[in-house]
Amino acid sequence: MDTHKLDELASKLADALPSDLQHLRSDLEANFKTLLAGRLDKLDLVTREEFDVQRKVLARTRARLEQLETELSALQNQAGDRD
C-alpha cells in the first residue's frame, strides 16, 4: 500500500475521534499510521502489477496445458488405432 493511502487512512481514523480527544489527534494519527503499516506488512500482499503479471503467466500456462492435453489425446488415439 502506498504511503499516501496509508496517510489518508490514518487521517480518517483520527478524524473519527470524539471531539474531546482532538487535542491528541496528531499523536494518534502517527500511531495509527505506524500500526497500520506494521499490520499491512505482515499480510504479505502483492501489488496490482505483480498480480497482473502472475495472471498473464497463469493464462499462458493454462493455454499451453490445454494444447498439450489435446496433443496427448491425439497420440493416445493414434496408439489405440494401432492396437
C-alpha positions in Angstrom: 0.0 0.0 0.0 1.4 3.4 -0.9 2.2 5.9 1.8 -0.3 8.4 0.5 -3.2 5.9 1.0 -1.8 5.0 4.4 -1.6 8.7 5.4 -5.2 9.2 4.2 -6.5 6.2 6.2 -4.7 7.3 9.3 -6.1 10.8 8.9 -9.7 9.4 8.5 -9.2 7.4 11.7 -8.0 10.4 13.5 -11.0 12.5 12.2 -13.3 9.9 13.6 -12.1 10.6 17.1 -14.5 12.1 19.6 -14.2 15.9 19.9 -12.7 15.7 23.4 -9.7 13.7 22.0 -9.0 16.0 19.1 -6.1 17.6 21.1 -4.4 14.2 20.8 -5.1 14.0 17.0 -1.5 14.3 15.7 -0.1 11.8 18.1 -2.9 9.3 17.5 -2.7 9.8 13.7 1.1 9.0 13.8 0.3 5.9 16.0 -2.5 4.8 13.6 -0.1 5.1 10.7 2.6 3.1 12.4 0.1 0.4 13.5 -1.5 0.2 10.0 1.9 -0.1 8.3 3.1 -2.8 10.6 -0.1 -4.9 10.2 -0.2 -4.5 6.4 3.4 -5.6 6.1 2.5 -8.8 7.9 -0.3 -9.6 5.4 2.2 -10.5 2.6 0.3 -8.6 0.0 1.3 -8.2 -3.7 1.0 -5.1 -5.8 -1.6 -4.9 -8.6 1.3 -5.0 -11.1 2.7 -8.3 -9.6 -0.8 -9.8 -9.6 -1.4 -8.9 -13.2 1.9 -10.4 -14.3 1.1 -13.6 -12.5 -2.4 -13.7 -14.0 -0.8 -13.5 -17.5 1.7 -16.2 -16.7 -1.2 -18.4 -15.5 -3.2 -17.7 -18.6 -0.2 -18.7 -20.8 0.4 -21.8 -18.7 -3.3 -22.8 -18.9 -3.3 -22.4 -22.7 -0.1 -24.5 -23.0 -1.6 -27.2 -20.8 -4.8 -27.3 -23.0 -2.6 -27.6 -26.1 -0.6 -30.5 -24.5 -3.7 -32.3 -23.4 -5.0 -32.1 -27.0 -1.8 -33.4 -28.3 -1.7 -36.2 -25.8 -5.3 -37.2 -26.6 -4.4 -37.3 -30.3 -1.3 -39.5 -29.6 -3.4 -41.8 -27.4 -6.0 -42.1 -30.2 -3.2 -43.0 -32.7 -1.8 -45.6 -30.4 -5.3 -47.1 -29.9 -5.8 -47.3 -33.6 -2.6 -49.3 -34.0 -3.8 -51.9 -31.5 
